Amino acid sequence: MFSQPHTVSFELPRWIDPYCAQYTASPEMQTRMAFVTEAARRNVQAGTGGPFAAAIFDADTAELVALGVNLVTTQGLSMLHAEMVAIALAQRVLGTYDLGENTERSYELVSLGEPCAMCFGAIPWSGVRRVVCAARDADARKIGFDEGPKHPQWAEALRMRGIAVVRDVGRDAAAELLRFYRDSGGVIYNGRRGD
């Protein structure tokens, strides 16, 4: 007899809450990205997931709304990319599926890497008004990750929807972390590249 779960849930690593408590709102984009990059590093070092992290911040006050890390291999769900986790958590924290519905507030997604095909698809419906990225798509592909068939002018496509895109903020540190993950034997999952 067919049976399926009626709920799907995931657990965040225990280190996340104490780490988030250390964050102090900063108007400096580099500082917010450094916070995200360090979260990705901790995720790798703690063995709680892949080398990616993302956070939703209030774009005006720089207050942290939610931090997500990659949980694909540890939680066994392919959709648990850091961006998807951060968006889902922020929507729960703010009580809305549309982070852009309140026109008095504006939210940004700060991510260790440029969005893959799945995360790119989720961004317009999330309601964020700005996406800030460190590592490039090519940096993730270089170590073997499959970023999927993404729109070649993805950044311009988001801009045309009113979503600002800022690239290469802390790229060197992010690319170094990706290489560290690969070189230390980290799992490169879904590395089929459409071949």
C-alpha positions in Angstrom: 0.0 0.0 0.0 1.3 3.4 -1.0 2.2 5.7 1.9 3.9 9.0 2.0 4.9 11.5 4.7 2.5 14.3 5.4 5.2 16.7 6.4 8.7 17.3 5.3 11.1 19.1 7.6 14.7 19.7 8.1 17.0 20.6 10.9 19.6 23.3 11.0 23.0 22.5 12.5 23.3 23.3 16.2 26.1 25.8 15.6 23.8 28.2 13.6 22.0 29.9 16.4 25.1 30.8 18.4 26.8 31.9 15.2 23.9 34.2 14.2 23.8 35.7 17.7 27.3 37.0 17.0 26.2 39.0 14.0 26.1 42.8 14.3 24.2 44.7 11.6 26.7 46.4 9.2 26.0 48.7 6.3 29.1 47.2 4.6 28.2 44.6 2.0 31.7 43.0 2.5 31.0 42.5 6.2 27.6 40.7 5.4 29.4 38.6 2.8 32.2 37.7 5.2 29.5 36.5 7.7 28.0 34.3 5.0 31.4 33.0 3.9 32.3 32.1 7.4 29.0 30.2 7.8 29.8 28.2 4.8 33.3 27.4 6.2 31.7 26.3 9.5 29.3 24.1 7.6 32.2 22.3 6.0 34.3 22.1 9.1 31.5 20.8 11.2 30.5 18.2 8.6 26.9 19.5 8.5 26.7 20.1 4.8 28.2 21.5 1.6 30.4 24.6 1.1 27.5 27.0 0.6 25.7 29.5 2.8 23.2 32.3 2.1 21.4 34.8 4.3 18.4 37.2 4.0 19.1 40.6 5.3 16.9 43.7 5.6 18.4 45.8 2.8 17.9 49.1 4.6 19.0 48.2 8.2 21.4 45.3 7.4 19.6 43.3 10.1 19.9 39.5 9.7 16.5 37.9 9.0 17.6 34.3 8.4 20.8 32.3 7.7 20.7 29.1 5.6 23.5 26.6 4.8 23.6 23.8 2.3 22.0 20.7 3.8 21.7 18.5 0.7 23.8 15.6 1.8 23.2 15.7 5.5 19.4 16.0 5.3 19.0 13.9 2.1 17.0 16.5 0.2 18.3 17.9 -3.1 16.4 21.1 -2.8 18.1 22.2 0.4 20.6 24.5 -1.2 21.6 27.4 1.1 19.6 29.9 -0.8 16.4 27.8 -0.7 16.9 27.3 3.1 17.5 31.0 3.7 14.5 32.0 1.7 12.2 29.5 3.4 13.4 30.5 6.9 13.0 34.2 6.2 9.5 33.6 4.9 8.6 31.8 8.1 10.2 34.4 10.3 8.4 37.2 8.5 5.1 35.3 8.1 4.8 35.6 4.3 5.6 33.7 1.1 6.4 37.1 -0.6 9.3 39.0 0.9 8.4 41.9 -1.4 4.8 42.4 -0.4 5.6 45.0 2.2 6.7 47.9 0.0 8.1 49.7 3.1 10.7 46.9 3.6 13.3 45.6 1.1 15.2 42.3 1.5 18.4 41.1 0.0 19.8 37.6 -0.5 23.5 37.4 0.2 25.0 34.1 -1.1 28.4 32.5 -1.2 27.8 31.7 -4.9 25.8 32.7 -7.9 22.5 31.0 -8.0 22.2 27.6 -9.7 19.2 26.9 -12.0 16.9 25.9 -9.1 17.8 28.9 -6.9 17.7 31.3 -9.8 14.1 30.1 -10.4 13.1 30.7 -6.8 14.5 34.2 -6.5 11.8 36.2 -8.5 9.0 34.5 -6.5 10.8 35.0 -3.1 10.3 38.8 -3.2 13.9 39.8 -2.5 14.9 43.1 -4.1 18.7 42.4 -4.3 21.0 39.4 -4.8 24.6 39.7 -3.7 27.0 36.9 -4.8 30.6 36.0 -4.1 31.8 33.0 -6.1 30.9 32.8 -9.8 29.0 30.0 -11.5 32.4 29.0 -13.1 34.0 28.6 -9.7 31.4 26.1 -8.6 31.5 24.2 -11.9 35.4 24.2 -11.8 35.3 21.9 -8.7 32.6 19.7 -10.3 29.2 21.0 -9.1 26.4 21.0 -11.7 24.8 24.4 -11.7 22.1 23.3 -14.2 20.8 24.9 -17.4 20.6 28.5 -16.2 19.7 31.5 -18.3 23.0 32.8 -19.8 22.1 36.4 -18.9 20.6 35.5 -15.5 21.7 38.7 -13.8 20.1 40.9 -16.5 17.0 38.7 -16.4 16.7 39.4 -12.6 17.4 43.2 -13.2 14.6 43.3 -15.7 12.3 42.1 -12.9 13.4 44.8 -10.6 15.9 42.7 -8.6 19.4 44.3 -8.3 22.4 42.0 -8.7 25.8 42.6 -7.2 28.5 40.1 -8.2 32.1 39.2 -7.0 31.8 40.5 -3.4 34.4 38.5 -1.7 34.9 36.2 -4.7 38.5 35.1 -3.9 37.6 33.9 -0.4 34.5 32.1 -1.7 36.4 30.4 -4.5 39.2 29.4 -2.1 36.6 27.8 0.2 35.1 25.8 -2.7 38.6 24.5 -3.6 39.2 23.6 0.1 36.0 21.6 0.2 37.0 19.6 -2.9 40.6 19.1 -1.8 39.5 17.9 1.6 37.3 15.2 0.0 33.9 17.0 0.2 31.1 15.2 -1.6 30.5 16.8 -5.1 26.9 15.7 -5.5 24.7 15.8 -8.7 27.9 16.5 -10.8 26.4 15.2 -14.0 26.6 18.6 -15.9 23.9 17.4 -18.3 26.3 15.2 -20.3 
